Amino acid sequence: MSNGANEFGVTFPQIRWIERVIRNHDNVIDVKRTKDILFTIERKYGDVIELVCIDEYTCGIIRVYEVLEYFESVNIIYVGGIWNGYTEDAKEYCLSSSVGLFNSGEIDGALFKKKYWDFYKRDDKGNPTYPYKVA
């Protein structure tokens, strides 16, 4: 387990925050951290998810491509805190690729869902409420 530098410039406090969330999640059996920001998560459903922790105020499609190229087997891209988000194009691409794209306000709910990549918060009318940001 490294606490050193990583290719995406993610700080240690950000890494430790998501690690605590994952380790304390009711649907998680085991967690292993490698490459400083990559988490291999074994869930109670019997599946294994690879989550990469980045810290992007607005995660766009280009950043998604970079992450997926660097971490070929990743299933979830965690973009960081509640103030972080992603573009609509990035979310749509991830949905079509069965890759989760979430911030801290969404990750807990996603880890409970079998089809985690398709998780989204809903408004009172049942419509998705993604934390889109315009760069």
N, C-alpha and C positions, 0 to 999 in steps of 0.2 A: 504494500500500500504506500503510495507516494503522496507527499504533501508539497511537491515541488511544482515547477512550471509545467504548463500544458500548452498544446498547440492553439488553444482558443482563448487563452488569457483569463480563465475563470479563477476567481480568488478562492482561497481556502475557506473563508466564512460561507460563501455560497455553496461550495461543495459539501461542507459539514451540515448545512441546513437541510439540503435535500437528502443527504444520507440519513439523518435522524428521522425525517418524515418517512422514508422508505422502511428503515429498520423497525419503526414503531407501528407500521401499518397492519391492520388486522387481517389482511389478505396475503401478507408476505410471510413466507417460511424462512427464507435465507437470502442474504445479500453478499455479494463479493464486489469489491471495488478494484479496478485495474486502470492503467493508463491515466491515472489521476481523476478523470471525469467520467469514466464508463462504469456503470453498475449492472451486474448480472443479477436479476431478481427471480427467485423461484417463488411462485405463488401457490396458494392452496388449491387452485384449479388444476395443478399438475403441469402448468406451462412455465416456460422460462422467457423472460423479457430482458432485453438489453436497453438500458436507458442511458443517454448521454446528457450531461449537465453542461449547458452553455449559459451565458449571461448576456442576453441581447434585449435592449430596450424595444426594438422592433425587428423581429426575425423575418427577413424576406426570403423569397424563393432561392436567391443565390446562396444565402447562408445555409439553407436546407440542403441544397446540392452539395455544398462543401462538407457538411457534416456527414451526409450519406456516402460521399466518396471516401472520406477518411475512416469512418466507422461503418463498414459495409453491412454488418448484420444488426444494426441498431433498429429497435422497434418503437422507441419513444425518444423524442427530442424535447427536453425540458428547458424552456427559455429563461427561467429565473423567476424572480419575485412577482408579486401581484401587480406591480407597476409595469412589468414587461408584457409584451404581446407579440403579435405576428401579423403579417399581411394576409389578406383574404386569399391571394394566389398561393401563398405558402401553405395555408391550411387546406385549401382545396387539393393541392398536389399531394400533401401527406394523406389526406383522406382517401384519395384514389390509389395510393400506394400502400394502404393499411399500416401507416406509420402515425403514431400519436404525436401531436404537437400541442404542448400545454405549458401554462405558467403555474405558479404556486397555488392559485385559486382553483385550479382544475385537476391537478395531479392526483389528489386523494381520491376523488370520485372515479377517475379513469382507472386506477389500480383495482377498484372493486369490480369493474365491468369485464365480462369475458371478451367482448369486442372493444377493448380499451381505446383503440385508435378512433372509434366513432363516438366517444364520450363528448358531451358538451353541456354546459349549463343552459337552462331554459328560462325565458321570461314567463310572466303569468299567463301568456297565451300559448305557451309550449314551443315558441320559436327559439332557435339557437342564439345565445348571447356570447359570441366569441370576443375576446379582448383585442380586436383589430387595432392596429396603429397605422397611421399614415406617416410615412417617412418624409 
